[in-house]
């Protein structure tokens, strides 16, 4: 099993920035990528970003150019930097870990952290 713990959520004004983090522990060799999904009230959960152990990244069109993911492999930690935040970015952000081959398959989930962007 892999445990994932998120931190860094909060309230920010539109145009502001937040930096989340997610630490993985346990059998981290079971995953070759980590990422973030988000879920806004009344909406389906959507993939925001994925970063592989090698540093390859993939972003949703809605956050391209505003969100940047980095990782610290020795610490099994990823850091999504979210800039120019918009009210529509308001959601619970869930860290996850899985296997990224042709597609990203999530195997493990964190509990989520709330991000609220005020207009």
ABEGO torsion letter per residue (X at the ends): XBBBBBBGBEBBBBGBBBBBBBBBBEBAAABABBBBBBBBBGBBBBBABBBBAAGBBBBBAAABGABBBBBBAAAGBBBBBBBGBBAAABBBBBBBBBBBBABBBBABBBAEBBBBBBX
